Amino acid sequence: MIIDAHCHYTTEPAALHQFRDRQLAGLADAARKPATTDLGISDDTLIKSVAPQLKFQAERGSTLTILSPRAAGMAHHVGTEAVSRQWAAVSNDLIHRLCTLLPNNFAGVGQLPQFPGVSPKNCIAELERVVNELGFVGVNLNPDPSGGYWTDPPLIDRYWYPIYEKLCELDVPAMIHVSSCCNPNFHHTGAHYINADTAAFMQLIQGDLFQDFPALKLVIPHGGGAVPYHWGRYRGLSLSLKKKAIDHLMSNVFFDTCVYHLPGIDLLTKVVPIDNILFASEMLGAVPGIDPATGYHFDDTKRYIDQVEGLSDASRHKIFEANVRRVYPRLDRLLAKRGAAA
């Protein structure tokens, strides 16, 4: 199997955006709030909305896509905690419907109802709902719900412990994924995302989080930001700050392959242990266009992995399937029930 571990629902029907517009308009005028969370989207409309994803799955040879709500659309810094809670539930329910309609194509990952300055423990009810009731295999955790101003504590702070405890109890990983950025200094996908990936890894070096949560699994997307390119820097900092090798994170931290050129993927596979790399494309995501140098889509990341010289078949199997199933054990169990052996 070829499992794409990181994709967002970026082709949502217009009705979802119209609901969001009314929801936010209701902050200024209560009379404009949506009267219902029923979006009025038919099953046929939902299926048609993911036609581009289904087309690329077939063309690129991927088997299953782990799908979550649009990352920039989470916008945890907008509105109020109540608005975030309703928006997360509506967005997650839509992902659940897609996964129910197309179970052989999609598995769900949830959005949490985070809000700046509000304890992550307030997200536990939605986390339990998406896993226990909707059958999701993981969630996205925003390390900066302020939208680019980083007003909440770092990921190693006990502030985050309630959500880590629940993740371990439910046996699901979290992808560390920021949302849109309202700080004009940082383009959201070109800077804010990559900055956050890098910052999250450095935060983990600075603490001892996995001594308290040895079963916790965190996925750092977009190839780990700057981390693989500066692996020596982080190895050195880890030794100087904690007097231990960076390897102490490698039982709990994983990187995906949302890197959009062959040299980047080649570097990733040579620097990061193969057991810590998960295939992903972010399709349709931050860079959906065609690379004029190759004639192929930037986010067709399978092509790059196929071209890496010296990568064994066993290593490719780990990247494309085995590692993803190990990091997402609920997905592994779901696939096993369907007869797909690990």
C-alpha positions, 0 to 999 in steps of 0.5 A, spaced: 500 500 500 501 507 499 498 511 504 499 519 504 499 521 511 498 528 510 492 531 506 487 537 507 480 538 504 481 544 500 476 543 495 470 544 500 463 545 497 461 553 497 456 551 503 462 550 508 465 557 506 458 560 506 457 557 513 463 560 516 462 567 513 455 567 517 458 564 523 463 570 523 458 575 521 454 573 527 460 575 532 458 583 530 450 581 529 447 575 532 442 576 527 446 573 522 449 567 525 447 561 522 441 558 524 443 551 523 449 547 522 446 543 517 450 545 511 445 542 506 451 538 502 448 532 498 452 526 498 453 527 491 456 534 492 461 531 497 463 526 492 464 530 486 468 535 491 474 530 491 474 528 484 481 532 483 484 528 489 481 521 487 484 523 480 491 524 483 490 518 487 489 513 481 494 517 477 500 517 482 498 510 485 497 512 492 492 507 495 489 511 501 489 518 503 489 521 511 485 527 510 483 533 515 480 539 514 483 545 511 489 547 515 489 555 514 481 554 515 482 552 522 484 559 524 484 558 531 485 565 532 479 568 529 472 569 533 471 566 540 472 559 543 465 557 542 466 559 535 472 555 534 468 549 538 462 549 533 467 550 527 471 544 529 465 540 529 462 542 523 469 541 519 470 534 522 463 532 521 464 533 513 471 529 513 467 523 517 462 524 511 467 523 506 471 517 509 464 514 510 462 515 503 469 513 500 472 508 506 477 505 501 480 512 499 480 516 505 481 516 513 480 521 518 484 526 522 481 531 526 481 539 527 481 541 535 477 547 537 483 550 540 483 558 542 489 562 544 490 562 552 485 557 553 487 550 556 488 545 551 484 540 556 478 544 553 479 540 546 478 533 550 471 532 548 472 533 541 478 529 541 474 523 544 468 524 539 472 524 533 476 518 535 471 514 539 465 516 535 467 518 528 473 513 527 478 518 526 486 516 526 489 522 529 488 529 530 492 536 528 495 540 534 496 547 533 502 549 537 500 557 535 493 558 536 494 565 536 496 565 528 503 567 528 504 571 535 506 565 539 502 567 545 501 560 548 507 556 552 511 551 548 509 544 547 514 542 552 510 546 558 505 542 562 500 547 559 499 541 554 499 535 558 492 534 558 491 533 551 498 529 551 495 524 556 488 523 552 492 522 546 496 516 549 490 514 552 486 513 545 492 511 542 493 516 536 498 521 534 498 528 533 501 532 527 504 539 529 500 543 524 499 551 525 494 554 521 493 561 518 497 567 520 495 574 521 502 576 523 504 580 516 511 578 517 510 571 515 507 568 509 502 562 512 505 557 508 512 559 505 514 562 512 509 560 518 508 553 517 516 552 516 518 556 522 513 552 526 515 545 524 522 548 526 520 551 532 516 545 534 522 540 534 527 545 537 522 546 543 522 538 544 530 538 544 529 543 550 525 539 554 524 532 557 517 531 554 517 523 552 520 521 559 513 523 561 509 521 555 514 515 552 508 513 548 506 519 545 507 520 537 508 527 534 508 528 526 512 534 524 510 535 517 513 539 511 519 535 511 521 537 518 521 544 516 529 546 516 531 541 521 533 536 516 538 541 513 541 543 519 541 536 522 548 538 525 546 544 528 540 540 532 545 534 534 550 539 537 544 543 540 541 537 543 548 535 546 550 542 549 543 543 552 541 536 555 548 532 554 544 527 550 544 525 543 538 527 538 536 520 538 532 520 544 527 524 540 526 518 534 522 514 538 516 519 538 518 524 533 516 523 525 517 527 519 513 527 513 515 527 505 511 534 504 518 536 500 517 539 493 523 537 489 528 531 489 534 534 492 530 535 498 527 528 499 534 525 497 537 529 503 531 527 508 532 520 506 539 520 508 539 525 514 533 522 518 532 515 520 528 511 515 524 509 520 522 516 522 519 518 515 512 518 513 510 518 505 505 524 504 504 529 499 499 535 502 495 534 496 491 538 494 495 543 498 500 549 499 504 548 492 499 545 487 502 547 481 506 544 475 513 545 476 516 548 469 522 544 470 519 537 470 512 538 467 510 534 473 506 537 479 510 539 485 506 535 490 507 529 486 512 527 492 512 519 490 516 521 484 521 523 488 522 517 493 521 513 487 528 516 484 532 516 490 538 512 489 540 507 493 534 507 497 532 499 498 525 496 497 525 495 504 526 502 506 521 504 500 516 500 504 517 503 510 516 510 508 510 508 503 506 504 508 509 500 514 511 507 518 505 510 517 501 504 520 506 504 526 505 511 527 497 511 526 495 504 530 488 505 529 489 506 521 493 499 522 487 496 525 482 499 521 486 496 515 487 489 518 480 488 519 479 490 511 484 484 510 490 488 509 496 485 513 501 489 516 
